[in-house]
Amino acid sequence: MAKPEKHVFVCTQSRPLGHPRPSCGQKNCAEVAEEFFWHLQEKQLFEKVQITTTGCLGPCSEGPSVLVYPEGVMYGGVRKEDVVTIFDEHLQNDKPVARLQMSKEFWG
């Protein structure tokens, strides 16, 4: 396997109902992760992009959270509809999507 140029971490942390902290699992993170995998397949970017589902990335209140390396760009509030934009602009053209980036208050 070739070393990927980009590594995308999609938070799929889930906490029980009533837990004092929110989680991405309560905010449709599974469908966001599925959309990333679908676009990876559709665009055939296996040699360029790796996608990993992960536990908590930190800013739970701002989820679903997506972290892209090597840049260290954290996206928050990502919806299924946003994934194609992240693929087209950031993962394929190296232009992070400013409107989805997490504020410095949470990641910076």
C-alpha positions as CSV (number, residue, x, y, z in Angstrom):
1,M,0.0,0.0,0.0
2,A,1.3,3.4,-0.9
3,K,1.6,6.1,1.8
4,P,-1.5,8.2,1.6
5,E,-1.2,12.0,1.1
6,K,-4.1,12.7,3.3
7,H,-5.5,10.9,6.4
8,V,-9.0,11.7,7.4
9,F,-10.3,10.8,10.9
10,V,-14.0,10.8,11.4
11,C,-15.2,10.8,15.0
12,T,-17.8,8.1,15.7
13,Q,-17.7,8.4,19.5
14,S,-21.0,7.4,21.1
15,R,-22.0,8.0,24.7
16,P,-25.1,6.7,26.5
17,L,-28.2,8.9,26.6
18,G,-28.1,11.1,29.7
19,H,-24.3,11.4,29.7
20,P,-23.2,14.9,30.7
21,R,-21.1,15.4,27.5
22,P,-22.5,15.2,24.0
23,S,-21.0,13.0,21.4
24,C,-20.7,12.8,17.6
25,G,-22.7,9.6,17.8
26,Q,-25.8,11.6,18.7
27,K,-25.3,13.9,15.6
28,N,-25.4,11.4,12.7
29,C,-21.6,10.8,12.5
30,A,-22.2,7.3,11.1
31,E,-23.8,8.7,8.0
32,V,-20.9,11.2,7.7
33,A,-18.4,8.4,7.9
34,E,-20.3,6.3,5.4
35,E,-20.4,9.2,3.0
36,F,-16.6,9.6,3.2
37,F,-16.1,5.9,2.4
38,W,-18.6,6.2,-0.5
39,H,-16.7,9.1,-2.0
40,L,-13.4,7.4,-1.5
41,Q,-14.8,4.5,-3.6
42,E,-16.5,6.7,-6.1
43,K,-13.4,8.8,-6.8
44,Q,-11.0,5.9,-6.5
45,L,-8.6,7.8,-4.3
46,F,-7.3,4.8,-2.4
47,E,-3.6,5.7,-3.1
48,K,-4.1,9.3,-2.0
49,V,-6.6,9.3,0.9
50,Q,-7.0,7.1,3.9
51,I,-10.2,7.3,6.1
52,T,-10.3,6.1,9.7
53,T,-13.2,6.1,12.1
54,T,-12.1,7.1,15.5
55,G,-13.2,7.7,19.1
56,C,-13.4,11.2,20.6
57,L,-11.4,13.9,18.9
58,G,-12.1,16.4,21.7
59,P,-14.6,19.2,20.8
60,C,-17.8,17.1,21.3
61,S,-20.2,20.0,21.3
62,E,-19.1,20.9,17.8
63,G,-19.4,17.5,16.2
64,P,-19.6,15.6,14.0
65,S,-15.8,16.2,14.0
66,V,-13.5,15.4,11.1
67,L,-9.7,15.9,11.3
68,V,-7.5,15.9,8.2
69,Y,-3.7,15.3,8.3
70,P,-1.0,16.2,7.5
71,E,-2.5,19.8,7.7
72,G,-4.2,19.2,11.1
73,V,-7.4,20.9,9.9
74,M,-10.4,20.2,12.1
75,Y,-13.9,20.4,10.7
76,G,-16.9,20.7,13.0
77,G,-20.7,20.2,12.5
78,V,-20.0,18.2,9.3
79,R,-23.1,16.9,7.6
80,K,-23.4,14.2,5.0
81,E,-23.9,17.0,2.3
82,D,-20.5,18.6,3.3
83,V,-18.4,15.5,2.6
84,V,-18.3,16.0,-1.2
85,T,-17.1,19.6,-0.7
86,I,-14.3,18.4,1.7
87,F,-13.3,15.8,-1.0
88,D,-13.4,18.2,-3.9
89,E,-11.8,21.2,-2.3
90,H,-9.5,19.9,0.4
91,L,-8.6,16.3,-0.3
92,Q,-8.2,16.7,-4.1
93,N,-7.2,20.4,-4.4
94,D,-5.4,21.2,-1.1
95,K,-7.8,24.0,-0.2
96,P,-9.4,23.6,3.3
97,V,-13.1,24.4,3.5
98,A,-13.1,27.6,5.6
99,R,-16.8,27.6,6.4
100,L,-16.5,24.1,8.0
101,Q,-13.3,24.7,9.9
102,M,-13.7,24.5,13.7
103,S,-13.2,27.9,15.4
104,K,-10.0,28.7,17.2
105,E,-11.9,28.5,20.5
106,F,-12.2,24.8,20.1
107,W,-9.2,23.9,17.8
108,G,-6.4,26.4,17.7
